Amino acid sequence: MLSQGSVDVRAGVTAVAHPNIALVKYWGKRDESLALPVTGSLSVTLDIFATTTHVTLAPQASTDMITLNGDTAGGAAAERVQAFLDLVRRLAGRRERAVVESVNQVPTGAGLASSAAGFAALAAAAAAAYELDLDGRALSRLARRGSGSACRSVFGGFVQWHAGSGDGSAGDVSSFAEPVPVGPLDLVLVVAVTDAGSKKVPSREAMRHTVATSPLYRAWAQASATDLERMRDALARGDLPAIGAIAEGNALGMHAAMLAARPAVRYLSAGSLAVLDAVDALRADNVAAYATADAGPNVVVLCPRADADRVAETADAIDAVRSVHLARPGPGVRLQSEHPGGDER
Ligand code: PMV
């Protein structure tokens, strides 16, 4: 899958990854430093909004240099990438600094900046640049350390992230992502980008706060284990109404747990609720449309391909919806021979 055979690592390595949308969500860590989750989760990798990341080793440099969409990164974003590169260097037994150039295709201001695609691409490019030979499972464990949900973007299609068991290295080894089998399924994901809503709390902080203070968190985590089993069965059957119903229930349960935190974490805006209302109305009209939402006000609607245009038009007609994007299940992370700027290496 990620053979380095044809890649000349001296010229740097480019990797491309796509975001994923969880159908059974990840919300809460049992170990912060290793990014071990409380619950298992299951997602679909999208075919839109790719992140392309180029990593070149810079043996003469004394610090890492990081650019995001052409601008030099600083502050927390740069620190997070540096910490991740430190981890890769520790694993590889190397010391050289790196130049990281990352370009994200998400429309600016859409509030969909996905750390999942970003860290999946960075993990693949950095592992190859530092000549760490990792299989898909090991790469997913590495990506997990950058951002939990990134471990799922290592693979295409439908992907389960196993919570794993125990802490420390036992937990680390057992908490990985892998593709799950699916029956015939003609799924489209309609991404409805709404108004920015209230100020975004980073997911890392919000999940910590939910686990620590929400009386509903344990109930959601328990229900999630059942949701995961039922989701696997529904995927194997290719049963879209069941997949949608489980995904919607799991997502709204996660948001309910956040709303019950003290003080509440509220990501859903009036615009998000307007999309949820429209999805209910579509369903009342016999369209198998189901909604999910991550740590933000945007809503993703699952529906059969045959109904995608109708769902997209319905979402587009909502005042609070700024833009609508259609996605299908997409590929896992891959190395490529081109530099994100386009010049062949
Ligand atoms: O990977 P993180 O730490 O940004 O967390 C992502 C959490 C959700 O997107 C809300 C759910 C999920 O499973 O992707």
Boltz pocket constraint, residues with backbone or C-beta under 6 A from the ligand:
constraints:
  - pocket:
      binder: B
      contacts: [[A, 20], [A, 21], [A, 22], [A, 24], [A, 25], [A, 26], [A, 27], [A, 41], [A, 115], [A, 116], [A, 147], [A, 148], [A, 149], [A, 150], [A, 203], [A, 204], [A, 293], [A, 294], [A, 295]]
      max_distance: 6.0
